[in-house]
Amino acid sequence: MKKLLLLFIFSCALFNSQVIKDSVLGKPKSVKEYVIFLNDSGPFTFLKGDDAYGHAIIMRPKNLRNSMRNSWFETDFCRYINNETFFDKNRNITKEIWYHKSGDIVDDYDYMYDDLNRLTIQKTKNNYSETTSRYFYEGNSKTAKFKEYYSKSKDEPLKKFVGNLESSKPLFITKFDTISKTDSIFAITNDIWRKVGERSYTRAEDSVYYRKLSRVKIYDNQYKVIEEKFFNYKDDYQNKKITLTRHLKYEYDKSGNVIKQTDFKDGKFYSYIMFGNGKIVREERIDSYGKTIYTIYTYTKDQKLERKTTYYKDKVWYEIRFEYKNNYITKLFYLDKFGHEDEQIEPTVISFKYIFDKQKNWKEVIKNVDGKDLYKWVRIIEYY
């Protein structure tokens, strides 16, 4: 499954500006990774009763990896990670086992692929339930058409669901107006709401399909999109109206690159993003109190992110600054002034010390915070 491969970045031809974080180069057969907390340090938790993985995190591999990566390289604290991942020779993930700090299994995943590297079976099990998803394709299509889903919980009978994945997606049609240079994009759907009692509604499928406006795109004379409007046709309980959910406007440079994206709510300015060389250089938005929050991004000569500074009421609220050696982050300056905007606070200095294997993948990284070694991220990598 291609989405699974995004969890690890495999490439031997890395651009100079690409920052290597938890990437794995070469042809890995398996990766066992875990974090060790040094000097009585521990994983960051929000509430006292949280487990090692933290508060309100959906326990799925993608979320857990992102949580670890972001906390490790962009904060002064550390999340928890402990898993084993196995790959075939095509770099497809075939198995994942995720562990609690106690050693108990969080979830055990198995994946199977066909000769075209398409995911055909996904199995997930833990102490409470087991699920199996089977995917069926038409011809050489990379998109599954049918899915069989089996679910078995403790003390519950086996449940089976079969679905045509194409039928669950609405058909979209576009009507182009040559005078106004406008695309009107409609969803053809039979999804409706039926009233249950006085105040409740439930989703249902009608015998009739309806055309509902989903999106409008307006073009300039060079047919670049200068304005977009998005409409929510799904949550119309009366089955009669649509709601404008987002309104964007775009500006371009002479080369046709987007340099500004502005977002409106209820016809009023809400936020904008400015781009330079294809990267975000400034974000600004209005909070619920009408105050402006903006973030400035600066980059190194080879386009790595060097500094990200967020301001609230024109005062520094949050800032991270990176130093690199080759494509690795070696130092992070972390400043969080939330609630202390008027105080003089020095940034926390975080250093990263790497140990590499023969394949030039890091196998250990120590995270040093203000001169103290607090965390060690370990990876045991086997190769084909």
C-alpha positions as CSV (number, residue, x, y, z in Angstrom):
1,M,0.0,0.0,0.0
2,K,1.6,3.2,-1.1
3,K,0.3,5.2,1.8
4,L,2.1,2.9,4.1
5,L,5.3,3.5,2.3
6,L,5.1,7.2,3.2
7,L,5.8,6.2,6.8
8,F,9.4,5.6,5.7
9,I,11.1,7.6,3.0
10,F,13.3,5.5,0.8
11,S,15.5,7.2,-1.7
12,C,19.2,7.0,-2.6
13,A,19.1,10.2,-4.6
14,L,18.2,12.8,-1.9
15,F,18.0,16.5,-2.8
16,N,20.4,18.7,-1.0
17,S,17.6,20.4,0.8
18,Q,15.9,17.2,2.0
19,V,16.2,16.9,5.8
20,I,16.7,13.3,6.9
21,K,14.7,12.5,10.1
22,D,13.4,9.0,10.5
23,S,14.1,8.0,6.8
24,V,15.6,4.6,6.1
25,L,17.9,4.3,3.0
26,G,18.9,1.2,1.1
27,K,17.0,-2.1,1.2
28,P,15.8,-2.7,4.7
29,K,14.5,-6.1,5.7
30,S,13.3,-5.0,9.2
31,V,13.5,-2.1,11.6
32,K,13.1,-2.4,15.3
33,E,12.9,1.0,17.0
34,Y,12.4,2.2,20.5
35,V,13.2,5.2,22.7
36,I,15.1,5.0,26.0
37,F,14.5,7.7,28.7
38,L,17.8,8.7,30.4
39,N,18.4,10.4,33.8
40,D,14.9,9.6,35.0
41,S,13.3,11.5,32.2
42,G,10.1,10.1,30.7
43,P,7.7,10.6,27.8
44,F,5.7,13.7,27.5
45,T,2.2,13.3,28.8
46,F,-0.7,15.8,29.1
47,L,-2.7,14.2,31.9
48,K,-1.6,12.3,34.9
49,G,-3.4,9.1,33.8
50,D,-2.0,9.1,30.3
51,D,0.0,6.1,29.1
52,A,3.5,6.4,27.5
53,Y,2.1,7.2,24.1
54,G,0.3,10.3,25.4
55,H,-3.1,11.9,25.5
56,A,-5.9,11.5,22.9
57,I,-3.6,10.0,20.2
58,I,-5.4,7.7,17.8
59,M,-3.2,4.6,18.1
60,R,-2.4,4.1,14.4
61,P,1.1,3.7,13.0
62,K,1.0,6.9,10.9
63,N,-0.2,9.0,13.9
64,L,2.4,7.4,16.3
65,R,5.3,8.0,13.9
66,N,4.3,11.6,13.3
67,S,3.9,12.2,17.0
68,M,7.4,10.9,17.7
69,R,9.1,12.6,14.8
70,N,7.5,16.0,15.5
71,S,8.2,15.9,19.2
72,W,11.8,14.7,18.7
73,F,12.9,17.2,16.2
74,E,10.7,20.3,17.0
75,T,10.4,20.4,20.8
76,D,12.4,20.0,24.0
77,F,10.4,16.9,25.0
78,C,10.0,13.4,23.6
79,R,7.0,11.1,22.8
80,Y,7.1,7.3,23.1
81,I,7.8,4.8,20.3
82,N,8.4,1.1,20.3
83,N,7.7,-1.1,17.3
84,E,9.1,-3.7,14.8
85,T,8.5,-3.2,11.1
86,F,9.2,-5.8,8.3
87,F,9.5,-5.2,4.6
88,D,9.6,-7.3,1.4
89,K,12.1,-6.7,-1.3
90,N,9.8,-4.2,-3.0
91,R,9.9,-2.1,0.2
92,N,6.3,-2.8,1.0
93,I,5.5,-3.0,4.7
94,T,4.5,-6.6,5.4
95,K,4.2,-6.6,9.2
96,E,4.2,-4.1,12.1
97,I,4.1,-4.9,15.8
98,W,3.6,-1.9,18.2
99,Y,4.4,-2.3,21.9
100,H,3.4,-0.6,25.1
101,K,6.2,0.4,27.5
102,S,5.3,-2.7,29.5
103,G,6.1,-4.9,26.5
104,D,2.5,-5.7,25.8
105,I,1.3,-5.5,22.2
106,V,-0.7,-2.4,21.3
107,D,-1.6,-3.7,17.8
108,D,-0.2,-6.3,15.4
109,Y,-0.6,-5.6,11.7
110,D,-0.1,-7.9,8.7
111,Y,-0.2,-6.8,5.0
112,M,-0.2,-8.9,1.9
113,Y,0.3,-7.7,-1.7
114,D,-0.2,-9.1,-5.2
115,D,2.3,-9.1,-8.1
116,L,1.5,-5.5,-8.9
117,N,2.4,-4.4,-5.4
118,R,-1.3,-3.7,-4.6
119,L,-2.5,-4.3,-1.0
120,T,-4.8,-7.3,-1.0
121,I,-5.1,-8.2,2.7
122,Q,-4.7,-6.2,5.9
123,K,-5.0,-7.9,9.3
124,T,-5.0,-6.2,12.6
125,K,-5.3,-7.8,16.0
126,N,-4.9,-6.9,19.7
127,N,-6.1,-8.1,23.0
128,Y,-9.7,-7.0,22.3
129,S,-10.4,-7.6,18.6
130,E,-9.3,-8.8,15.2
131,T,-10.1,-7.3,11.9
132,T,-9.4,-8.4,8.3
133,S,-9.8,-6.3,5.2
134,R,-9.6,-7.9,1.7
135,Y,-9.2,-5.7,-1.4
136,F,-10.2,-6.6,-4.9
137,Y,-9.1,-4.8,-8.1
138,E,-10.4,-4.6,-11.6
139,G,-7.7,-5.4,-14.2
140,N,-4.4,-3.5,-13.6
141,S,-6.1,-0.7,-11.7
142,K,-4.2,0.5,-8.6
143,T,-7.4,1.5,-6.9
144,A,-9.5,-1.2,-5.1
145,K,-13.0,-1.6,-6.3
146,F,-14.4,-4.0,-3.7
147,K,-13.6,-4.5,0.0
148,E,-14.6,-7.3,2.4
149,Y,-14.3,-6.4,6.0
150,Y,-14.3,-9.0,8.8
151,S,-14.5,-7.9,12.5
152,K,-14.3,-10.1,15.6
153,S,-14.4,-8.7,19.1
154,K,-14.2,-10.6,22.4
155,D,-17.5,-12.3,23.2
156,E,-19.0,-11.0,20.0
157,P,-19.8,-13.0,16.8
158,L,-17.9,-12.5,13.6
159,K,-19.2,-9.6,11.6
160,K,-18.8,-9.3,7.8
161,F,-19.3,-6.2,5.6
162,V,-18.9,-6.1,1.8
163,G,-18.7,-2.9,-0.1
164,N,-18.2,-1.5,-3.6
165,L,-15.7,1.2,-2.9
166,E,-16.6,3.0,-6.1
167,S,-20.3,3.2,-5.2
168,S,-19.5,4.8,-1.9
169,K,-17.9,7.8,-3.7
170,P,-20.1,10.4,-5.3
171,L,-19.8,11.0,-9.0
172,F,-18.6,14.5,-9.8
173,I,-19.5,16.4,-13.0
174,T,-18.2,19.8,-14.1
175,K,-20.1,22.5,-16.0
176,F,-17.9,25.2,-17.5
177,D,-19.2,28.7,-18.3
178,T,-17.1,30.2,-21.1
179,I,-18.2,33.8,-20.4
180,S,-17.4,34.0,-16.7
181,K,-14.6,31.3,-17.0
182,T,-16.1,29.4,-14.1
183,D,-16.3,25.7,-13.3
184,S,-19.2,24.6,-11.3
185,I,-18.6,21.1,-9.9
186,F,-21.6,19.1,-8.8
187,A,-21.8,15.8,-6.8
188,I,-24.3,13.3,-8.0
189,T,-25.5,11.5,-4.9
190,N,-28.5,9.8,-3.3
191,D,-27.3,10.5,0.2
192,I,-30.1,12.2,2.2
193,W,-31.1,12.8,5.8
194,R,-34.3,11.3,7.3
195,K,-35.8,12.7,10.4
196,V,-36.0,10.5,13.4
197,G,-38.3,11.9,16.2
198,E,-38.5,15.7,16.7
199,R,-34.8,16.7,16.6
200,S,-32.7,13.8,15.3
201,Y,-31.7,12.8,11.8
202,T,-30.1,9.7,10.3
203,R,-28.3,9.3,7.0
204,A,-30.1,7.3,4.3
205,E,-30.0,6.6,0.6
206,D,-32.8,7.8,-1.6
207,S,-34.0,6.0,-4.7
208,V,-33.3,9.2,-6.6
209,Y,-29.9,10.8,-7.3
210,Y,-29.5,14.5,-6.9
211,R,-27.1,17.1,-8.3
212,K,-25.6,19.2,-5.5
213,L,-23.1,22.0,-5.8
214,S,-19.8,21.0,-4.3
215,R,-17.2,23.5,-5.6
216,V,-16.8,26.6,-7.8
217,K,-13.5,27.5,-9.5
218,I,-13.0,30.9,-11.2
219,Y,-10.2,31.4,-13.7
220,D,-8.3,34.4,-15.2
221,N,-7.5,34.9,-18.8
222,Q,-4.6,32.5,-18.6
223,Y,-6.9,29.9,-17.0
224,K,-5.2,30.0,-13.6
225,V,-7.5,29.5,-10.7
226,I,-7.9,32.8,-9.0
227,E,-10.9,31.9,-6.7
228,E,-12.4,28.8,-5.2
229,K,-15.5,28.2,-3.2
230,F,-16.3,25.0,-1.3
231,F,-19.8,23.9,-0.3
232,N,-21.0,21.4,2.2
233,Y,-23.8,19.5,0.7
234,K,-23.5,16.5,3.0
235,D,-24.8,18.0,6.2
236,D,-28.0,19.6,4.9
237,Y,-30.6,18.1,7.2
238,Q,-33.4,19.7,5.2
239,N,-32.0,18.3,1.9
240,K,-32.7,21.7,0.3
241,K,-29.7,23.9,0.7
242,I,-25.9,24.0,0.7
243,T,-23.5,25.9,2.9
244,L,-20.4,27.8,1.9
245,T,-17.6,26.3,4.0
246,R,-14.5,27.8,2.5
247,H,-13.6,30.7,0.1
248,L,-10.1,31.0,-1.3
249,K,-8.4,33.6,-3.5
250,Y,-5.0,33.2,-5.2
251,E,-2.4,35.6,-6.5
252,Y,0.5,34.6,-8.9
253,D,3.8,36.0,-10.0
254,K,4.9,36.6,-13.6
255,S,6.0,32.9,-13.9
256,G,2.6,31.6,-12.9
257,N,3.6,30.5,-9.4
258,V,1.2,31.0,-6.5
259,I,2.6,33.7,-4.2
260,K,-0.4,34.2,-1.9
261,Q,-3.5,32.3,-0.8
262,T,-6.2,34.2,1.1
263,D,-9.0,32.5,3.1
264,F,-12.3,34.2,3.8
265,K,-15.0,33.3,6.3
266,D,-18.5,34.8,6.1
267,G,-17.1,37.2,3.4
268,K,-14.4,38.5,5.8
269,F,-10.7,38.0,5.7
270,Y,-9.7,35.1,8.0
271,S,-6.1,34.0,7.0
272,Y,-3.6,34.0,4.3
273,I,-0.4,32.2,3.2
274,M,2.4,33.8,1.3
275,F,4.8,31.6,-0.8
276,G,8.4,32.2,-2.0
277,N,10.2,29.7,-4.2
278,G,7.3,27.3,-3.6
279,K,7.7,27.4,0.2
280,I,5.6,29.1,2.8
281,V,7.3,32.4,4.0
282,R,4.5,33.8,6.0
283,E,1.1,32.7,7.5
284,E,-1.4,35.0,9.1
285,R,-4.8,34.5,10.7
286,I,-7.3,36.1,12.9
287,D,-8.2,34.3,16.1
288,S,-11.6,34.1,17.7
289,Y,-10.9,37.3,19.7
290,G,-10.1,39.3,16.6
291,K,-6.4,39.3,17.3
292,T,-3.7,38.6,14.6
293,I,-1.4,35.6,14.8
294,Y,1.3,35.3,12.2
295,T,4.2,33.0,11.5
296,I,7.4,33.9,9.6
297,Y,9.5,31.2,7.9
298,T,13.1,31.6,6.9
299,Y,15.3,29.1,4.9
300,T,18.9,28.3,4.4
301,K,20.6,28.8,1.0
302,D,19.8,25.2,0.1
303,Q,16.1,25.7,1.1
304,K,16.1,23.9,4.5
305,L,13.8,25.4,7.1
306,E,16.1,27.5,9.3
307,R,13.7,29.4,11.5
308,K,9.9,29.4,12.3
309,T,8.7,32.3,14.5
310,T,5.1,32.8,15.6
311,Y,3.9,36.2,16.8
312,Y,0.8,37.1,18.8
313,K,-0.1,40.8,19.3
314,D,3.3,41.4,17.5
315,K,5.2,39.6,20.3
316,V,7.1,36.4,19.9
317,W,4.9,33.5,21.1
318,Y,6.8,30.5,19.8
319,E,10.0,29.9,17.9
320,I,12.2,27.0,16.6
321,R,15.6,27.4,14.9
322,F,17.6,24.6,13.3
323,E,21.3,24.0,12.6
324,Y,22.3,21.3,10.2
325,K,25.3,19.2,9.2
326,N,24.8,17.7,5.7
327,N,21.1,16.8,5.8
328,Y,20.7,16.1,9.5
329,I,19.5,18.3,12.2
330,T,22.3,18.8,14.7
331,K,20.9,21.5,16.9
332,L,17.5,23.0,17.8
333,F,16.8,26.2,19.6
334,Y,13.3,25.9,21.1
335,L,11.4,28.8,22.6
336,D,7.8,28.6,24.0
337,K,6.6,31.9,25.4
338,F,2.9,31.1,25.6
339,G,1.6,33.0,28.6
340,H,5.0,34.7,29.1
341,E,5.1,37.0,26.1
342,D,6.4,40.0,28.1
343,E,9.2,38.1,29.9
344,Q,12.8,37.6,28.8
345,I,13.2,33.9,28.2
346,E,16.2,32.2,26.7
347,P,15.5,29.4,24.2
348,T,16.2,25.8,25.2
349,V,19.2,24.4,23.4
350,I,18.8,20.9,22.1
351,S,21.6,18.9,20.5
352,F,21.4,15.7,18.5
353,K,24.3,13.2,18.5
354,Y,24.1,10.5,15.8
355,I,25.7,7.1,15.4
356,F,25.5,5.6,11.9
357,D,25.6,2.1,10.5
358,K,27.5,0.9,7.4
359,Q,24.5,1.8,5.2
360,K,24.7,5.5,6.4
361,N,21.4,5.2,8.3
362,W,21.5,6.4,11.9
363,K,21.1,3.7,14.4
364,E,21.2,5.8,17.5
365,V,20.4,9.5,18.2
366,I,20.8,11.0,21.7
367,K,18.8,14.1,22.4
368,N,20.6,16.5,24.7
369,V,18.5,19.2,26.3
370,D,20.4,22.2,27.9
371,G,23.5,20.0,28.4
372,K,21.8,16.9,29.7
373,D,21.4,13.6,27.7
374,L,17.7,12.9,28.2
375,Y,16.5,10.6,25.4
376,K,18.0,8.0,23.1
377,W,16.2,6.9,19.9
378,V,17.5,3.5,18.8
379,R,16.9,1.6,15.5
380,I,18.1,-1.9,14.8
381,I,18.1,-2.3,11.0
382,E,18.5,-5.5,9.0
383,Y,19.0,-5.4,5.3
384,Y,18.5,-7.7,2.3
